């Protein structure tokens, strides 16, 4: 279940723009303006990263509890590996951006983004495919009967 929560959090936080939209409505949309513009750049980047994924985590928990998926998702080893590895690769540039944001000029962050974009693209597709595989494998709830 931890894999599903982690993967769904990364999927919501990186693929959909919903957490960024929510944060823009409360003034945390940019590290250069608003409340975050007054902080140091590494701190603003870290707060932005944790806010986006914090909102995404709350949404992931809400989706899982709303759909009552806790006992219905099978323990698929392949899907767990695909989801964990691709979600970790998607989060890696954000963590590296927090670490490199203190370097003056921003060249390191730009070079890192240019070098990692193909890997990120493949990881996003792998994450989506891992979740599609799990969606196919979800067991039906016990309150419906299927007759053939």
DSSP file (Angstrom, degrees, kcal/mol; ACC not computed):
  #  RESIDUE AA STRUCTURE BP1 BP2  ACC     N-H-->O    O-->H-N    N-H-->O    O-->H-N    TCO  KAPPA ALPHA  PHI   PSI    X-CA   Y-CA   Z-CA
    1    1 A X     >        0   0    0      0, 0.0     4,-2.3     0, 0.0     5,-0.2   0.000 360.0 360.0 360.0 -31.6    0.0    0.0    0.0
    2    2 A X  H  >  +     0   0    0      1,-0.2     4,-2.7     2,-0.2     5,-0.2   0.875 360.0  53.4 -63.7 -35.9    2.9    2.3    0.7
    3    3 A X  H  > S+     0   0    0      2,-0.2     4,-2.9     1,-0.2     5,-0.2   0.907 108.5  49.0 -63.9 -41.8    4.0    1.9   -3.0
    4    4 A X  H  > S+     0   0    0      2,-0.2     4,-2.7     1,-0.2     5,-0.2   0.918 113.1  46.5 -65.3 -43.5    0.6    2.9   -4.2
    5    5 A X  H  X S+     0   0    0     -4,-2.3     4,-2.2     2,-0.2    -2,-0.2   0.928 115.3  46.6 -64.8 -45.0    0.5    6.0   -2.0
    6    6 A X  H  X S+     0   0    0     -4,-2.7     4,-2.2     2,-0.2    -2,-0.2   0.939 116.3  44.2 -62.4 -48.1    4.0    7.0   -3.0
    7    7 A X  H  X S+     0   0    0     -4,-2.9     4,-2.6     1,-0.2    -2,-0.2   0.900 113.9  49.0 -65.8 -41.5    3.4    6.5   -6.7
    8    8 A X  H  X S+     0   0    0     -4,-2.7     4,-2.6    -5,-0.2     5,-0.2   0.866 109.9  53.0 -67.5 -35.4    0.0    8.2   -6.7
    9    9 A X  H  X S+     0   0    0     -4,-2.2     4,-2.7    -5,-0.2    -2,-0.2   0.936 112.6  43.6 -62.5 -46.7    1.5   11.1   -4.8
   10   10 A X  H  X>S+     0   0    0     -4,-2.2     4,-2.5     2,-0.2     5,-0.5   0.893 113.4  52.3 -66.4 -39.4    4.2   11.5   -7.4
   11   11 A X  I  X>S+     0   0    0     -4,-2.6     4,-1.8     2,-0.2     5,-1.1   0.932 114.8  40.8 -62.4 -46.2    1.7   11.0  -10.2
   12   12 A X  I  <5S+     0   0    0     -4,-2.6     7,-0.4     3,-0.2     4,-0.3   0.906 118.6  47.3 -68.6 -41.2   -0.6   13.7   -8.9
   13   13 A X  I  <5S+     0   0    0     -4,-2.7    -2,-0.2    -5,-0.2    -1,-0.2   0.822 125.0  25.8 -72.3 -31.7    2.2   16.0   -8.0
   14   14 A X  I  <5S+     0   0    0     -4,-2.5    -3,-0.2    -5,-0.2    -2,-0.2   0.822 126.6  37.0-104.4 -35.7    4.2   15.8  -11.2
   15   15 A X  I  <<S+     0   0    0     -4,-1.8     2,-0.2    -5,-0.5    -3,-0.2   0.917 112.6  52.4 -87.3 -45.8    1.8   14.9  -14.0
   16   16 A X  S   <S-     0   0    0     -5,-1.1     3,-0.2    -4,-0.3     4,-0.2  -0.585  70.6-143.8 -89.0 155.3   -1.3   16.8  -13.1
   17   17 A X  S  > S+     0   0    0     -2,-0.2     4,-2.1     1,-0.2     5,-0.2   0.215  70.5 107.3 -98.7  14.3   -1.2   20.5  -12.4
   18   18 A X  H  > S+     0   0    0     -6,-0.3     4,-2.5     1,-0.2     5,-0.2   0.925  77.5  47.1 -64.5 -48.5   -3.8   20.4   -9.6
   19   19 A X  H  > S+     0   0    0     -7,-0.4     4,-2.5    -3,-0.2    -1,-0.2   0.905 113.4  49.6 -62.3 -38.0   -1.5   20.9   -6.6
   20   20 A X  H  > S+     0   0    0     -4,-0.2     4,-1.9     2,-0.2    -1,-0.2   0.890 110.7  50.7 -65.0 -38.3    0.3   23.8   -8.3
   21   21 A X  H  X S+     0   0    0     -4,-2.1     4,-1.2     2,-0.2    -2,-0.2   0.919 111.0  48.2 -63.7 -44.1   -3.1   25.3   -9.1
   22   22 A X  H  X S+     0   0    0     -4,-2.5     4,-0.6     1,-0.2     3,-0.4   0.920 112.8  48.2 -62.8 -43.8   -4.2   25.0   -5.5
   23   23 A X  H ><>S+     0   0    0     -4,-2.5     5,-2.7     1,-0.2     3,-0.6   0.819 105.5  58.5 -68.9 -29.7   -1.0   26.6   -4.2
   24   24 A X  H ><5S+     0   0    0     -4,-1.9     3,-0.6     4,-0.2     5,-0.3   0.824 100.5  57.7 -67.5 -29.3   -1.3   29.4   -6.7
   25   25 A X  H 3<5S+     0   0    0     -4,-1.2    -1,-0.2    -3,-0.4    -2,-0.2   0.721 109.7  43.5 -73.4 -20.4   -4.6   30.3   -5.2
   26   26 A X  T <<5S-     0   0    0     -4,-0.6    -1,-0.2    -3,-0.6    -2,-0.2   0.357 123.2 -99.4-106.5   5.7   -3.0   30.8   -1.7
   27   27 A X  T < 5S+     0   0    0     -3,-0.6     8,-1.1    -4,-0.4     9,-0.5   0.637  94.3 107.8  94.2  15.3    0.0   32.7   -2.9
   28   28 A X      < +     0   0    0     -5,-2.7    -4,-0.2     1,-0.1    -5,-0.1  -0.011  42.3 110.7-110.1  29.2    2.7   30.0   -3.0
   29   29 A X  S    S+     0   0    0     -6,-0.3     2,-0.4    -5,-0.3    -5,-0.1   0.805  74.4  34.2 -78.8 -28.4    2.9   29.7   -6.8
   30   30 A X        -     0   0    0      3,-0.3     6,-0.4    -3,-0.2     7,-0.2  -0.951  58.3-145.5-132.5 146.6    6.3   31.2   -7.5
   31   31 A X  S    S+     0   0    0     -2,-0.4     8,-0.1     1,-0.2    13,-0.1   0.531 104.0  51.0 -82.6  -4.9    9.7   31.2   -5.7
   32   32 A X  S    S+     0   0    0     12,-0.1     2,-0.2     6,-0.1    -1,-0.2   0.672 114.2  31.9-104.4 -21.7   10.3   34.7   -6.9
   33   33 A X  S >> S+     0   0    0      5,-0.0     4,-0.7    -6,-0.0     3,-0.6  -0.746  98.8  23.5-128.0 175.2    7.1   36.5   -5.9
   34   34 A X  T 34 S-     0   0    0     -2,-0.2     3,-0.4     1,-0.2     4,-0.4  -0.312 118.9 -23.9  70.8-150.0    4.5   36.3   -3.2
   35   35 A X  T >4 S+     0   0    0     -8,-1.1     3,-0.7     1,-0.2    -1,-0.2   0.839 139.9  51.5 -67.6 -34.1    5.3   34.8    0.2
   36   36 A X  G X4 S+     0   0    0     -3,-0.6     3,-1.2    -9,-0.5    -1,-0.2   0.700  93.3  74.2 -78.6 -17.9    8.2   32.7   -1.1
   37   37 A X  G 3< S+     0   0    0     -4,-0.7    -1,-0.2    -3,-0.4    -2,-0.2   0.700  91.0  57.3 -67.8 -18.8    9.9   35.6   -2.8
   38   38 A X  G <  S+     0   0    0     -3,-0.7    -1,-0.3    -4,-0.4    -2,-0.2   0.566  96.6  78.4 -88.0  -9.6   11.1   37.0    0.5
   39   39 A X  S <  S-     0   0    0     -3,-1.2     2,-0.1    -4,-0.2    -3,-0.0  -0.444  95.7 -84.0 -94.1 168.7   13.0   33.8    1.5
   40   40 A X     >  -     0   0    0     -2,-0.1     4,-2.6     1,-0.1     5,-0.2  -0.385  45.0-112.1 -67.3 154.0   16.3   32.5    0.4
   41   41 A X  H  > S+     0   0    0      1,-0.2     4,-2.6     2,-0.2     5,-0.2   0.904 113.7  48.7 -62.0 -45.8   16.2   30.6   -2.9
   42   42 A X  H  > S+     0   0    0      1,-0.2     4,-2.3     2,-0.2    -1,-0.2   0.912 114.7  46.6 -60.7 -39.1   17.0   27.1   -1.5
   43   43 A X  H  > S+     0   0    0      2,-0.2     4,-2.5     1,-0.2    -1,-0.2   0.900 112.5  49.9 -67.8 -40.1   14.5   27.5    1.2
   44   44 A X  H  X S+     0   0    0     -4,-2.6     4,-2.2     2,-0.2    -2,-0.2   0.900 111.8  48.2 -64.8 -40.8   11.8   28.8   -1.2
   45   45 A X  H  X S+     0   0    0     -4,-2.6     4,-2.5    -5,-0.2    -2,-0.2   0.912 112.7  48.6 -65.4 -42.3   12.5   25.9   -3.6
   46   46 A X  H  X S+     0   0    0     -4,-2.3     4,-2.7    -5,-0.2     5,-0.2   0.915 112.4  47.7 -64.9 -43.0   12.3   23.3   -0.7
   47   47 A X  H  X S+     0   0    0     -4,-2.5     4,-2.2     2,-0.2    -1,-0.2   0.903 112.7  49.6 -64.9 -40.4    9.0   24.8    0.6
   48   48 A X  H  X S+     0   0    0     -4,-2.2     4,-2.4    -5,-0.2    -2,-0.2   0.924 112.4  47.8 -63.1 -44.7    7.5   24.8   -2.9
   49   49 A X  H  X S+     0   0    0     -4,-2.5     4,-2.3     1,-0.2     5,-0.2   0.940 115.1  43.9 -61.4 -49.9    8.5   21.2   -3.4
   50   50 A X  H  X S+     0   0    0     -4,-2.7     4,-1.5     1,-0.2    -1,-0.2   0.814 112.8  53.0 -69.6 -29.4    7.2   20.0   -0.1
   51   51 A X  H  X S+     0   0    0     -4,-2.2     4,-2.4    -5,-0.2     5,-0.2   0.932 110.3  46.9 -69.2 -44.7    4.0   22.0   -0.5
   52   52 A X  H  X S+     0   0    0     -4,-2.4     4,-2.2     1,-0.2    -2,-0.2   0.949 118.3  40.6 -61.7 -48.5    3.2   20.5   -4.0
   53   53 A X  H  X S+     0   0    0     -4,-2.3     4,-1.9     2,-0.2    -1,-0.2   0.739 111.7  57.5 -76.4 -20.4    3.9   17.0   -2.8
   54   54 A X  H  X S+     0   0    0     -4,-1.5     4,-2.0    -5,-0.2    -1,-0.2   0.915 109.8  44.0 -69.7 -43.9    2.1   17.6    0.5
   55   55 A X  H  X S+     0   0    0     -4,-2.4     4,-2.1     2,-0.2    -2,-0.2   0.910 114.4  50.6 -64.3 -41.7   -1.1   18.6   -1.3
   56   56 A X  H  X S+     0   0    0     -4,-2.2     4,-2.4    -5,-0.2    -2,-0.2   0.873 108.0  53.1 -64.5 -37.0   -0.6   15.6   -3.7
   57   57 A X  H  X S+     0   0    0     -4,-1.9     4,-2.5     2,-0.2     5,-0.2   0.919 109.0  48.9 -63.3 -44.1   -0.2   13.3   -0.7
   58   58 A X  H  X S+     0   0    0     -4,-2.0     4,-2.0     1,-0.2    -2,-0.2   0.891 112.2  48.6 -62.1 -39.5   -3.4   14.5    0.8
   59   59 A X  H  X S+     0   0    0     -4,-2.1     4,-2.5     2,-0.2    -2,-0.2   0.890 110.3  51.6 -67.6 -38.6   -5.2   14.0   -2.5
   60   60 A X  H  X S+     0   0    0     -4,-2.4     4,-2.4     2,-0.2    -2,-0.2   0.922 110.6  47.6 -64.4 -44.4   -3.7   10.5   -2.9
   61   61 A X  H  X S+     0   0    0     -4,-2.5     4,-2.3     1,-0.2     5,-0.2   0.903 112.4  50.7 -62.2 -40.6   -4.9    9.5    0.6
   62   62 A X  H  X S+     0   0    0     -4,-2.0     4,-2.5    -5,-0.2    -2,-0.2   0.903 110.5  48.2 -63.9 -41.8   -8.3   10.9   -0.2
   63   63 A X  H  X S+     0   0    0     -4,-2.5     4,-2.4     2,-0.2    -2,-0.2   0.921 112.4  48.7 -64.6 -44.0   -8.6    9.0   -3.5
   64   64 A X  H  <>S+     0   0    0     -4,-2.4     5,-1.9     1,-0.2     4,-0.5   0.901 116.1  42.3 -65.5 -40.5   -7.5    5.7   -1.9
   65   65 A X  H  <5S+     0   0    0     -4,-2.3     3,-0.3    -5,-0.2    -1,-0.2   0.862 113.4  52.8 -75.2 -33.4  -10.0    6.1    0.9
   66   66 A X  H  <5S+     0   0    0     -4,-2.5    -2,-0.2     1,-0.2    -1,-0.2   0.900 115.8  39.3 -66.5 -40.5  -12.8    7.3   -1.4
   67   67 A X  T  <5S-     0   0    0     -4,-2.4    -1,-0.2    -5,-0.2    -2,-0.2   0.481 105.0-130.9 -87.6  -2.8  -12.4    4.3   -3.7
   68   68 A X  T   5 +     0   0    0     -4,-0.5     3,-0.3    -3,-0.3    -3,-0.2   0.939  51.5 153.3  52.4  54.7  -11.8    1.9   -0.8
   69   69 A X    >>< +     0   0    0     -5,-1.9     4,-1.2     1,-0.2     3,-0.6   0.439  33.2 103.9 -92.0  -0.7   -8.8    0.4   -2.4
   70   70 A X  T 34 S+     0   0    0     -6,-0.4    -1,-0.2     1,-0.3     3,-0.2   0.880  95.3  20.6 -55.7 -47.9   -7.0   -0.7    0.7
   71   71 A X  T 34 S+     0   0    0     -3,-0.3    -1,-0.3     1,-0.1    -2,-0.1   0.430 116.7  67.8 -99.9   0.7   -7.7   -4.4    0.5
   72   72 A X  T <4 S+     0   0    0     -3,-0.6    67,-2.6    -4,-0.1     2,-0.5   0.608  74.5  90.3 -99.5 -12.7   -8.5   -4.6   -3.2
   73   73 A X  S  < S-     0   0    0     -4,-1.2    65,-0.1    65,-0.2    62,-0.1  -0.741  73.7-132.6 -88.6 126.1   -5.1   -3.9   -4.7
   74   74 A X        -     0   0    0     -2,-0.5     2,-1.4    60,-0.2    -2,-0.1  -0.301  20.9-109.1 -73.6 161.0   -3.1   -7.1   -5.4
   75   75 A X        +     0   0    0      4,-0.0     2,-0.6     5,-0.0    -1,-0.1  -0.682  45.2 177.4 -91.5  83.8    0.6   -7.3   -4.3
   76   76 A X     >  -     0   0    0     -2,-1.4     4,-2.1     1,-0.2     5,-0.2  -0.804  18.9-161.7 -93.4 117.6    2.2   -7.3   -7.8
   77   77 A X  H  > S+     0   0    0     -2,-0.6     4,-2.4     2,-0.2     5,-0.2   0.910  89.7  48.9 -66.4 -43.3    6.0   -7.3   -7.6
   78   78 A X  H  > S+     0   0    0      1,-0.2     4,-2.6     2,-0.2     5,-0.2   0.938 113.0  46.3 -64.2 -47.4    6.5   -6.0  -11.1
   79   79 A X  H  > S+     0   0    0      1,-0.2     4,-2.7     2,-0.2     5,-0.2   0.886 111.4  53.0 -64.0 -38.2    4.1   -3.1  -10.8
   80   80 A X  H  X S+     0   0    0     -4,-2.1     4,-2.7     2,-0.2     5,-0.2   0.921 111.2  46.1 -62.9 -43.4    5.6   -2.2   -7.4
   81   81 A X  H  X S+     0   0    0     -4,-2.4     4,-2.6     2,-0.2     5,-0.3   0.928 114.0  48.1 -64.5 -44.2    9.1   -2.1   -8.8
   82   82 A X  H  X S+     0   0    0     -4,-2.6     4,-2.2     1,-0.2     5,-0.3   0.926 115.4  44.7 -62.4 -44.9    8.0   -0.1  -11.8
   83   83 A X  H  X S+     0   0    0     -4,-2.7     4,-2.3    -5,-0.2     5,-0.2   0.934 115.7  46.2 -67.0 -46.0    6.1    2.4   -9.7
   84   84 A X  H  X S+     0   0    0     -4,-2.7     4,-2.1    -5,-0.2    -2,-0.2   0.933 116.5  43.2 -63.5 -46.7    8.8    2.8   -7.1
   85   85 A X  H  X S+     0   0    0     -4,-2.6     4,-2.1    -5,-0.2    -2,-0.2   0.929 116.8  45.4 -68.5 -44.7   11.7    3.2   -9.5
   86   86 A X  H  X S+     0   0    0     -4,-2.2     4,-1.9    -5,-0.3    -1,-0.2   0.885 113.6  49.8 -68.3 -36.4    9.8    5.6  -11.9
   87   87 A X  H  X S+     0   0    0     -4,-2.3     4,-1.9    -5,-0.3    -1,-0.2   0.890 110.8  50.1 -67.2 -38.2    8.5    7.7   -9.0
   88   88 A X  H  X S+     0   0    0     -4,-2.1     4,-1.7    -5,-0.2    -2,-0.2   0.895 110.6  49.6 -65.8 -39.2   12.0    7.9   -7.5
   89   89 A X  H  X S+     0   0    0     -4,-2.1     4,-0.7     1,-0.2    -2,-0.2   0.872 109.9  51.5 -67.5 -35.8   13.4    9.0  -10.8
   90   90 A X  H  < S+     0   0    0     -4,-1.9     4,-0.5     1,-0.2     3,-0.2   0.871 113.0  44.8 -68.0 -36.3   10.7   11.7  -11.2
   91   91 A X  H >X S+     0   0    0     -4,-1.9     4,-2.1     1,-0.2     3,-0.5   0.773  95.3  80.3 -77.9 -25.7   11.4   13.1   -7.7
   92   92 A X  H 3X S+     0   0    0     -4,-1.7     4,-2.6     1,-0.2     5,-0.2   0.877  90.0  49.3 -52.4 -48.9   15.2   13.0   -8.2
   93   93 A X  H 3X S+     0   0    0     -4,-0.7     4,-2.1    -3,-0.2    -1,-0.2   0.862 110.0  52.7 -62.7 -32.6   15.4   16.3  -10.3
   94   94 A X  H <> S+     0   0    0     -3,-0.5     4,-1.7    -4,-0.5    -1,-0.2   0.911 111.2  45.8 -67.6 -40.6   13.3   18.1   -7.7
   95   95 A X  H  X S+     0   0    0     -4,-2.1     4,-1.9     1,-0.2    -2,-0.2   0.913 113.4  49.7 -66.8 -42.0   15.6   17.0   -4.9
   96   96 A X  H  X S+     0   0    0     -4,-2.6     4,-2.6    -5,-0.2    -2,-0.2   0.843 106.8  56.3 -64.9 -32.6   18.7   18.0   -7.0
   97   97 A X  H  X S+     0   0    0     -4,-2.1     4,-1.1    -5,-0.2    -1,-0.2   0.884 105.4  51.2 -66.2 -37.4   17.1   21.3   -7.7
   98   98 A X  H  < S+     0   0    0     -4,-1.7     3,-0.3     1,-0.2     4,-0.3   0.923 114.0  44.6 -62.6 -42.9   16.8   22.0   -4.0
   99   99 A X  H >< S+     0   0    0     -4,-1.9     3,-0.5     1,-0.2    -2,-0.2   0.863 118.4  41.7 -70.7 -36.0   20.5   21.1   -3.6
  100  100 A X  H >< S+     0   0    0     -4,-2.6     3,-1.5     1,-0.2     9,-0.3   0.503  89.6  87.6 -91.6  -3.5   21.7   23.1   -6.6
  101  101 A X  T 3< S+     0   0    0     -4,-1.1    -1,-0.2    -3,-0.3   -59,-0.1   0.685  81.8  61.5 -71.2 -14.8   19.6   26.2   -6.0
  102  102 A X  T <  S+     0   0    0     -3,-0.5     2,-0.4    -4,-0.3    -1,-0.3   0.583  80.2  99.6 -84.8  -8.8   22.2   27.7   -3.8
  103  103 A X  S X  S-     0   0    0     -3,-1.5     3,-1.0     1,-0.1     6,-0.2  -0.661  82.6-117.7 -77.5 125.8   24.8   27.7   -6.6
  104  104 A X  T 3  S+     0   0    0     -2,-0.4     3,-0.4     1,-0.2     4,-0.2  -0.320  91.7  26.4 -65.4 144.9   24.9   31.3   -8.0
  105  105 A X  T 3  S-     0   0    0      1,-0.2    -1,-0.2     2,-0.1    -2,-0.0  -0.067  96.1-116.7  98.0 -32.6   23.9   31.8  -11.7
  106  106 A X  S <> S+     0   0    0     -3,-1.0     4,-1.9    -6,-0.2    -1,-0.2   0.554  76.5 126.3  78.7   8.4   21.6   28.8  -12.0
  107  107 A X  H  > S+     0   0    0     -3,-0.4     4,-2.6     1,-0.2     5,-0.2   0.853  70.0  53.4 -67.7 -35.0   23.7   27.0  -14.6
  108  108 A X  H  > S+     0   0    0      2,-0.2     4,-2.3     1,-0.2    -1,-0.2   0.921 110.1  46.8 -66.8 -43.5   23.9   23.8  -12.7
  109  109 A X  H  > S+     0   0    0     -9,-0.3     4,-2.2     2,-0.2    -1,-0.2   0.898 113.6  49.1 -65.0 -40.7   20.1   23.5  -12.3
  110  110 A X  H  X S+     0   0    0     -4,-1.9     4,-2.1     2,-0.2    -2,-0.2   0.922 112.1  47.7 -65.1 -44.5   19.7   24.3  -16.0
  111  111 A X  H  X S+     0   0    0     -4,-2.6     4,-2.0     1,-0.2    -2,-0.2   0.894 111.3  51.4 -64.2 -39.7   22.2   21.7  -17.1
  112  112 A X  H  X S+     0   0    0     -4,-2.3     4,-1.9     1,-0.2    -1,-0.2   0.912 109.9  49.3 -63.5 -42.2   20.7   19.1  -14.8
  113  113 A X  H  X S+     0   0    0     -4,-2.2     4,-0.9     1,-0.2    -2,-0.2   0.885 111.1  50.0 -65.1 -38.2   17.2   19.8  -16.3
  114  114 A X  H  < S+     0   0    0     -4,-2.1     4,-0.3     1,-0.2    -1,-0.2   0.863 114.2  44.2 -68.5 -35.8   18.6   19.5  -19.8
  115  115 A X  H  < S+     0   0    0     -4,-2.0     4,-0.3     1,-0.2     3,-0.2   0.790 116.0  45.1 -80.3 -27.8   20.3   16.2  -19.2
  116  116 A X  H  X S+     0   0    0     -4,-1.9     4,-2.2    -5,-0.2     5,-0.2   0.536  83.6  92.1 -96.2  -6.6   17.5   14.5  -17.2
  117  117 A X  H  X S+     0   0    0     -4,-0.9     4,-2.2     1,-0.2    -1,-0.2   0.868  85.7  50.8 -63.8 -36.6   14.4   15.3  -19.4
  118  118 A X  H  > S+     0   0    0     -4,-0.3     4,-2.0    -3,-0.2    -1,-0.2   0.925 112.2  47.9 -64.6 -38.9   14.6   12.2  -21.5
  119  119 A X  H  > S+     0   0    0     -4,-0.3     4,-2.2     1,-0.2    -2,-0.2   0.876 111.5  51.1 -65.5 -37.3   14.8   10.0  -18.4
  120  120 A X  H  X S+     0   0    0     -4,-2.2     4,-2.4     2,-0.2    -1,-0.2   0.895 107.7  52.3 -66.5 -40.1   11.9   11.9  -16.8
  121  121 A X  H  X S+     0   0    0     -4,-2.2     4,-1.8     1,-0.2    -2,-0.2   0.934 112.0  44.8 -62.5 -46.4    9.7   11.5  -19.9
  122  122 A X  H  X S+     0   0    0     -4,-2.0     4,-2.4     1,-0.2    -1,-0.2   0.888 112.7  52.9 -63.9 -39.3   10.3    7.7  -19.9
  123  123 A X  H  X S+     0   0    0     -4,-2.2     4,-2.4     2,-0.2    -2,-0.2   0.876 106.4  52.1 -66.7 -37.5    9.7    7.6  -16.1
  124  124 A X  H  X S+     0   0    0     -4,-2.4     4,-2.1     2,-0.2    -1,-0.2   0.919 111.8  46.1 -65.0 -42.2    6.4    9.4  -16.4
  125  125 A X  H  X S+     0   0    0     -4,-1.8     4,-2.5     2,-0.2    -2,-0.2   0.900 112.4  51.0 -65.9 -39.2    5.1    6.9  -19.0
  126  126 A X  H  X S+     0   0    0     -4,-2.4     4,-2.4     2,-0.2    -2,-0.2   0.890 109.4  51.0 -65.0 -38.7    6.4    4.0  -16.9
  127  127 A X  H  X S+     0   0    0     -4,-2.4     4,-2.0     2,-0.2    -1,-0.2   0.918 111.3  47.3 -64.5 -43.2    4.6    5.3  -13.8
  128  128 A X  H  X S+     0   0    0     -4,-2.1     4,-2.3     1,-0.2    -2,-0.2   0.913 112.7  49.2 -64.4 -42.4    1.3    5.7  -15.8
  129  129 A X  H  X S+     0   0    0     -4,-2.5     4,-2.2     2,-0.2    -2,-0.2   0.879 108.3  54.1 -66.1 -36.9    1.7    2.2  -17.2
  130  130 A X  H  X S+     0   0    0     -4,-2.4     4,-1.8     1,-0.2    -1,-0.2   0.902 111.0  45.7 -61.8 -41.0    2.4    0.7  -13.7
  131  131 A X  H  X S+     0   0    0     -4,-2.0     4,-2.5     2,-0.2    -2,-0.2   0.866 109.8  53.8 -71.8 -35.3   -0.8    2.3  -12.4
  132  132 A X  H  X S+     0   0    0     -4,-2.3     4,-1.8     2,-0.2    -2,-0.2   0.904 107.9  51.5 -63.0 -39.3   -2.8    1.1  -15.5
  133  133 A X  H  X S+     0   0    0     -4,-2.2     4,-1.3     1,-0.2    -2,-0.2   0.916 111.6  46.8 -62.2 -42.6   -1.5   -2.4  -14.7
  134  134 A X  H  X S+     0   0    0     -4,-1.8     4,-0.7     1,-0.2   -60,-0.2   0.867 107.8  56.3 -68.0 -35.1   -2.7   -2.2  -11.1
  135  135 A X  H >< S+     0   0    0     -4,-2.5     3,-0.6     1,-0.2    -1,-0.2   0.871 106.6  50.2 -64.1 -35.2   -6.0   -0.8  -12.2
  136  136 A X  H 3< S+     0   0    0     -4,-1.8    -1,-0.2     1,-0.2    -2,-0.2   0.848 111.7  49.2 -68.3 -32.7   -6.6   -3.8  -14.3
  137  137 A X  H 3< S+     0   0    0     -4,-1.3    -1,-0.2    -5,-0.1    -2,-0.2   0.466  79.1 124.5 -88.6  -2.6   -5.7   -6.1  -11.4
  138  138 A X    <<  -     0   0    0     -4,-0.7     2,-0.2    -3,-0.6   -65,-0.2  -0.362  61.5-126.4 -62.8 132.8   -8.0   -4.5   -8.8
  139  139 A X        -     0   0    0    -67,-2.6    -1,-0.1   -70,-0.1     3,-0.1  -0.544  26.5-108.4 -77.8 143.5  -10.3   -7.0   -7.2
  140  140 A X        -     0   0    0     -2,-0.2    -1,-0.1     1,-0.1     2,-0.1  -0.373  36.9-104.1 -69.3 151.8  -14.0   -6.2   -7.2
  141  141 A X    >   -     0   0    0      1,-0.1     3,-1.0    -2,-0.1    -1,-0.1  -0.377  28.3-116.7 -72.2 158.8  -15.6   -5.2   -4.0
  142  142 A X  T 3  S+     0   0    0      1,-0.2    -1,-0.1    -3,-0.1    -2,-0.1   0.514  99.7  78.4 -76.5  -5.8  -17.8   -7.8   -2.3
  143  143 A X  T 3  S+     0   0    0      2,-0.0     2,-0.4     0, 0.0    -1,-0.2   0.563  86.7  64.0 -86.1  -5.0  -21.1   -5.9   -2.5
  144  144 A X    <   -     0   0    0     -3,-1.0     2,-0.4     2,-0.0    -4,-0.0  -0.916  67.7-153.2-115.8 144.4  -21.7   -6.7   -6.2
  145  145 A X        -     0   0    0     -2,-0.4     2,-0.5     2,-0.0    -3,-0.0  -0.914   5.0-151.6-114.9 144.8  -22.3  -10.1   -7.7
  146  146 A X        -     0   0    0     -2,-0.4     2,-0.4     2,-0.0    -2,-0.0  -0.961  10.4-167.3-118.3 122.5  -21.5  -11.0  -11.3
  147  147 A X              0   0    0     -2,-0.5    -2,-0.0     1,-0.1     0, 0.0  -0.890 360.0 360.0-111.1 140.6  -23.5  -13.7  -13.0
  148  148 A X              0   0    0     -2,-0.4    -1,-0.1     0, 0.0    -2,-0.0   0.390 360.0 360.0-117.0 360.0  -22.5  -15.2  -16.3
